């Protein structure tokens, strides 16, 4: 009986994308790893001189060659426990790595390798990720000149275990120009980014500030404490904004300390120890200066000279916060038994933060994209 050809229209579903992905990987593996696949189909192990010998490869139910390991009893997804093996110097492997590089807002080579290894295991992946980042035009244009400096001993608050954000550092960066919604012409408004960095876990918290007054900074502190909890110590630059805010907090404590003991006890219990670095000495704040550099790293490549609305700018800033909190804190190993790296997000939510899957808009012209599609792109 002859089947009728049914044309299915509409957007692609997740199962169709997974089927297409499995088909492409199976075709590429059949071209490059034909000898290893033939040996595994004959119930034989791979040859000792094979490049896949140390990965303990096996064929799954779809005929895809995957890397084995010792994480079979873990609660990780199947593609994370047994990532698909990708050949070195193949166009499909390069396209997959480029996709993860653009999806995560032009992250560096080490973080890029961490994101790729959550689903795939490219051979010689570290060199491939470095090559992709090096050949990226946006990354090449915005690459800063790195200078080497003689580093001193770490402060005690950096090396003593503590709760996340219990000892934090804060700094501002900007200004960034935004516009109101449906505004074609008119005055642009300045916005600033306030970055909080945890001393111990290097976790990052980003807040949007309208101006650099002490009142706006105190409101930012209230939002930060409401979402991350009160901190015992807070380090900052010796700027006029931070000094003024510290004087207002001290004046408020002194003002209400004598009349009401209940309110005085409440404020004393939630008081923080404020410390300033020496004036005109940014080298003392290397931790938060590095966080500012990392945030600007993504903003330059994604926003550029575009004037976003407040919601678009807030969305991009929080996405950057999630990416910075998902960066590995230690170097990745080449063993298949170490798929996940320790990130600052593990200290916050117990796992890495991953953004939702979004359509690929990198090949479309910017003129046909809508506002939110430009932010996604």
C-alpha positions as CSV (number, residue, x, y, z in Angstrom):
1,X,0.0,0.0,0.0
2,X,1.4,3.3,-1.0
3,X,1.6,6.0,1.6
4,X,0.5,9.5,0.8
5,X,3.0,12.3,1.2
6,X,1.9,14.6,3.9
7,X,3.4,18.1,4.0
8,X,3.8,19.3,7.6
9,X,4.0,23.1,8.1
10,X,4.6,25.2,11.1
11,X,7.5,25.7,13.5
12,X,9.8,22.8,14.3
13,X,9.2,21.0,17.5
14,X,11.9,19.8,20.0
15,X,11.6,16.2,18.8
16,X,12.2,17.1,15.2
17,X,15.3,19.1,16.2
18,X,16.6,16.3,18.2
19,X,16.0,13.8,15.3
20,X,17.8,16.1,12.9
21,X,20.7,16.6,15.3
22,X,21.1,12.8,15.9
23,X,21.0,12.2,12.1
24,X,23.7,14.8,11.4
25,X,26.0,13.4,14.2
26,X,25.4,9.8,13.0
27,X,26.3,10.7,9.4
28,X,29.5,12.6,10.5
29,X,30.6,9.8,12.8
30,X,30.0,7.2,10.1
31,X,32.4,9.1,7.9
32,X,35.2,9.7,10.4
33,X,34.9,6.8,12.9
34,X,33.8,4.0,10.5
35,X,36.4,1.6,11.8
36,X,35.5,2.1,15.5
37,X,31.8,1.8,14.7
38,X,32.3,-1.4,12.8
39,X,34.3,-2.9,15.7
40,X,31.6,-1.9,18.2
41,X,28.8,-3.4,16.0
42,X,30.8,-6.7,15.9
43,X,30.9,-6.7,19.7
44,X,34.5,-5.9,19.7
45,X,36.4,-3.2,21.5
46,X,38.1,-0.4,19.7
47,X,41.7,-1.0,18.7
48,X,44.5,0.1,21.2
49,X,45.8,2.6,18.7
50,X,42.4,4.3,18.2
51,X,42.0,8.0,19.3
52,X,38.8,6.9,21.1
53,X,40.4,4.3,23.3
54,X,40.5,6.4,26.5
55,X,36.9,7.6,26.1
56,X,35.4,4.1,26.5
57,X,33.0,4.6,23.5
58,X,29.8,2.8,22.9
59,X,26.8,2.9,20.5
60,X,23.4,4.0,21.8
61,X,20.0,2.9,20.5
62,X,20.2,5.5,17.7
63,X,23.6,4.3,16.5
64,X,25.4,7.4,17.9
65,X,28.9,7.0,19.2
66,X,29.0,8.3,22.8
67,X,31.8,8.6,25.4
68,X,31.4,6.3,28.4
69,X,32.3,7.1,31.9
70,X,31.5,6.4,35.6
71,X,28.5,8.7,35.9
72,X,25.8,6.2,35.0
73,X,24.2,6.3,38.4
74,X,24.0,10.1,38.6
75,X,20.9,12.2,38.0
76,X,22.4,14.1,35.1
77,X,20.6,14.0,31.7
78,X,21.6,11.2,29.4
79,X,23.4,13.5,26.9
80,X,25.5,14.9,29.8
81,X,26.4,11.5,31.2
82,X,27.3,10.2,27.8
83,X,28.1,13.1,25.4
84,X,28.2,12.4,21.7
85,X,31.8,12.2,20.3
86,X,32.5,14.8,17.7
87,X,35.5,14.5,15.3
88,X,38.3,17.1,15.3
89,X,38.6,19.6,12.4
90,X,35.1,18.9,11.0
91,X,32.6,21.6,9.8
92,X,29.8,20.3,12.0
93,X,32.0,20.4,15.1
94,X,33.0,24.0,14.3
95,X,29.4,25.0,13.7
96,X,28.3,23.5,17.0
97,X,31.0,25.3,18.9
98,X,30.3,28.6,17.1
99,X,26.6,28.1,18.1
100,X,27.4,27.8,21.8
101,X,29.8,30.7,21.5
102,X,27.1,33.0,20.1
103,X,24.4,31.7,22.4
104,X,26.4,32.5,25.5
105,X,27.2,36.0,24.4
106,X,30.8,35.4,23.1
107,X,32.2,33.7,26.2
108,X,35.8,32.8,26.5
109,X,37.5,29.5,25.5
110,X,37.4,27.8,28.9
111,X,33.7,28.6,29.5
112,X,32.9,27.7,26.0
113,X,34.5,24.3,26.4
114,X,32.4,23.8,29.6
115,X,29.1,24.6,27.8
116,X,30.0,22.3,24.8
117,X,30.9,19.4,27.0
118,X,27.5,19.4,28.6
119,X,26.1,17.8,25.4
120,X,29.1,16.9,23.2
121,X,32.7,15.6,23.5
122,X,34.8,17.1,20.7
123,X,38.2,15.6,20.2
124,X,40.9,18.2,21.0
125,X,38.1,20.4,22.2
126,X,40.3,22.9,24.1
127,X,42.2,23.8,21.0
128,X,39.0,24.0,18.9
129,X,37.4,26.4,21.4
130,X,40.5,28.6,21.5
131,X,40.5,28.7,17.7
132,X,36.8,29.7,17.5
133,X,37.2,32.5,20.0
134,X,40.4,33.7,18.3
135,X,38.7,33.8,14.9
136,X,35.6,35.5,16.1
137,X,35.5,39.0,14.6
138,X,33.5,40.6,17.4
139,X,35.8,39.1,20.1
140,X,38.9,40.2,18.1
141,X,37.7,43.8,17.8
142,X,36.8,44.1,21.5
143,X,39.8,42.2,22.9
144,X,41.6,44.3,25.5
145,X,45.4,44.5,25.9
146,X,46.3,42.4,29.0
147,X,49.2,43.6,31.1
148,X,51.0,41.5,33.6
149,X,51.3,42.7,37.2
150,X,53.1,41.4,40.3
151,X,50.3,40.1,42.6
152,X,50.3,40.3,46.4
153,X,48.8,38.0,49.0
154,X,45.1,37.5,49.0
155,X,43.1,39.1,51.8
156,X,41.8,36.9,54.6
157,X,38.2,37.3,53.5
158,X,39.1,35.7,50.2
159,X,40.5,32.5,51.6
160,X,38.2,31.8,54.6
161,X,35.0,29.8,53.8
162,X,31.8,31.8,54.2
163,X,28.2,32.1,53.0
164,X,27.6,33.5,49.5
165,X,27.7,37.3,49.4
166,X,28.3,37.5,53.2
167,X,31.5,39.4,52.3
168,X,31.0,41.3,49.1
169,X,32.5,44.0,46.9
170,X,30.6,46.6,44.9
171,X,31.4,48.8,42.0
172,X,29.7,50.9,39.3
173,X,30.3,50.9,35.5
174,X,28.8,53.0,32.8
175,X,27.0,55.1,31.7
176,X,24.9,53.3,29.2
177,X,22.3,55.2,27.1
178,X,18.8,53.9,27.0
179,X,15.6,55.2,25.5
180,X,11.9,54.9,26.3
181,X,9.6,52.5,24.5
182,X,8.2,53.6,21.1
183,X,10.6,56.6,21.2
184,X,12.2,57.3,17.8
185,X,13.8,60.6,18.6
186,X,14.4,62.5,21.8
187,X,16.7,62.7,24.8
188,X,18.5,59.5,25.8
189,X,18.8,58.6,29.4
190,X,21.8,57.4,31.3
191,X,21.8,54.1,33.2
192,X,24.5,52.5,35.3
193,X,25.3,49.0,36.3
194,X,26.1,48.2,39.9
195,X,28.0,45.0,40.3
196,X,28.3,43.0,43.6
197,X,30.9,40.3,43.8
198,X,31.1,37.6,46.4
199,X,34.6,37.4,48.0
200,X,34.5,33.6,48.5
201,X,32.6,32.1,45.5
202,X,33.2,34.9,43.0
203,X,29.4,35.0,42.3
204,X,28.1,38.1,40.6
205,X,25.0,40.1,41.2
206,X,24.0,42.9,38.8
207,X,21.6,45.8,39.6
208,X,20.5,48.6,37.3
209,X,20.9,52.1,38.8
210,X,19.4,55.3,37.4
211,X,22.0,57.8,38.7
212,X,25.1,57.9,41.0
213,X,23.5,59.5,44.0
214,X,23.7,58.2,47.5
215,X,19.9,57.7,47.6
216,X,19.9,55.5,44.5
217,X,22.8,53.5,45.9
218,X,21.0,52.9,49.2
219,X,17.9,51.7,47.2
220,X,20.2,49.4,45.3
221,X,21.6,48.0,48.5
222,X,18.0,47.3,49.7
223,X,17.3,45.3,46.5
224,X,20.5,43.5,46.9
225,X,19.9,42.5,50.5
226,X,16.3,41.5,49.7
227,X,17.5,39.0,47.0
228,X,20.9,37.8,48.4
229,X,20.6,38.4,52.1
230,X,22.4,40.8,54.4
231,X,26.2,40.8,54.2
232,X,28.5,41.3,57.1
233,X,31.2,43.2,55.2
234,X,31.0,45.3,52.1
235,X,34.1,46.6,50.3
236,X,34.0,49.5,47.8
237,X,36.0,52.2,46.1
238,X,36.7,55.4,48.0
239,X,34.3,57.4,45.7
240,X,32.0,60.2,46.8
241,X,28.9,58.1,46.1
242,X,30.0,55.3,48.5
243,X,31.4,57.6,51.1
244,X,28.2,59.7,51.1
245,X,26.0,56.6,51.4
246,X,28.1,55.3,54.3
247,X,27.8,58.7,56.1
248,X,24.0,58.6,55.7
249,X,23.7,55.1,57.0
250,X,25.8,56.1,60.1
251,X,23.7,59.2,60.6
252,X,20.5,57.1,60.4
253,X,21.8,54.6,63.0
254,X,22.9,57.4,65.3
255,X,19.6,59.2,64.9
256,X,17.3,56.3,65.8
257,X,19.6,54.5,68.3
258,X,18.6,56.4,71.4
259,X,14.8,56.9,71.1
260,X,13.7,53.3,70.2
261,X,15.5,50.3,71.5
262,X,13.6,47.8,69.3
263,X,14.3,49.7,66.2
264,X,17.9,50.2,67.3
265,X,18.4,46.5,67.9
266,X,16.9,45.7,64.5
267,X,19.3,48.1,62.7
268,X,22.2,46.9,64.8
269,X,21.5,43.3,63.9
270,X,21.4,44.2,60.2
271,X,24.3,46.6,60.2
272,X,27.2,46.0,57.9
273,X,30.9,46.7,58.2
274,X,31.9,49.1,55.4
275,X,35.5,49.2,54.2
276,X,37.0,51.4,51.6
277,X,40.2,50.9,49.6
278,X,42.7,53.8,49.5
279,X,41.8,56.6,47.1
280,X,43.0,56.3,43.5
281,X,44.2,52.8,44.1
282,X,42.1,50.5,41.8
283,X,44.7,47.8,42.1
284,X,43.3,47.1,45.6
285,X,40.0,46.2,44.0
286,X,41.1,43.7,41.5
287,X,38.2,41.3,42.2
288,X,35.4,43.6,41.4
289,X,37.4,45.3,38.6
290,X,37.6,41.9,36.9
291,X,33.9,41.5,37.3
292,X,33.3,44.9,35.6
293,X,35.7,43.9,32.9
294,X,33.8,40.6,32.3
295,X,30.4,42.4,32.2
296,X,31.7,44.9,29.7
297,X,33.2,42.1,27.7
298,X,29.7,40.8,26.8
299,X,28.1,44.3,26.6
300,X,30.5,45.5,24.0
301,X,29.9,42.5,21.8
302,X,26.1,42.3,22.2
303,X,24.9,45.8,22.7
304,X,27.6,47.8,21.0
305,X,26.4,51.3,20.2
306,X,22.7,50.3,20.1
307,X,20.3,52.2,22.4
308,X,18.1,49.7,24.1
309,X,14.9,50.2,26.1
310,X,14.9,49.7,29.9
311,X,13.4,46.2,29.7
312,X,15.9,45.1,26.9
313,X,18.8,46.5,28.9
314,X,17.6,44.8,32.1
315,X,17.2,41.5,30.2
316,X,20.7,41.6,28.7
317,X,22.2,42.5,32.1
318,X,20.5,39.6,33.9
319,X,21.5,37.2,31.1
320,X,25.1,38.4,31.6
321,X,24.8,37.8,35.3
322,X,23.7,34.2,34.7
323,X,26.6,33.6,32.2
324,X,29.2,35.0,34.7
325,X,27.8,32.8,37.4
326,X,28.1,29.8,35.2
327,X,31.7,30.3,34.3
328,X,34.0,27.5,35.7
329,X,36.1,28.4,38.7
330,X,38.8,25.9,37.9
331,X,40.4,24.5,34.8
332,X,38.6,21.7,33.0
333,X,40.1,18.2,32.8
334,X,40.4,16.1,29.7
335,X,38.9,13.0,31.3
336,X,35.4,11.9,30.4
337,X,34.7,11.4,34.1
338,X,34.8,15.1,34.8
339,X,32.0,16.6,32.7
340,X,30.8,19.4,35.0
341,X,33.0,22.1,36.4
342,X,32.5,24.0,39.7
343,X,30.8,27.4,39.0
344,X,29.7,30.2,41.3
345,X,26.1,29.1,40.6
346,X,26.7,25.9,42.4
347,X,27.1,27.9,45.6
348,X,23.8,29.8,44.9
349,X,21.4,27.2,43.5
350,X,23.4,24.0,43.5
351,X,23.8,23.8,39.8
352,X,24.9,25.8,36.8
353,X,22.6,28.4,35.3
354,X,21.6,27.7,31.7
355,X,19.5,30.0,29.5
356,X,16.5,28.8,27.6
357,X,16.8,27.5,24.1
358,X,16.3,30.3,21.5
359,X,16.1,30.3,17.7
360,X,19.2,30.9,15.7
361,X,19.0,34.5,14.3
362,X,22.6,35.1,13.5
363,X,22.2,34.5,9.8
364,X,19.3,37.0,9.4
365,X,19.7,40.6,8.5
366,X,19.4,43.1,11.3
367,X,16.8,45.1,9.3
368,X,14.2,42.3,9.4
369,X,14.5,41.6,13.1
370,X,12.2,43.0,15.7
371,X,13.4,44.6,18.9
372,X,13.4,41.5,21.1
373,X,14.9,39.5,18.3
374,X,17.8,41.9,18.1
375,X,18.4,41.4,21.9
376,X,18.2,37.6,21.3
377,X,20.6,37.9,18.4
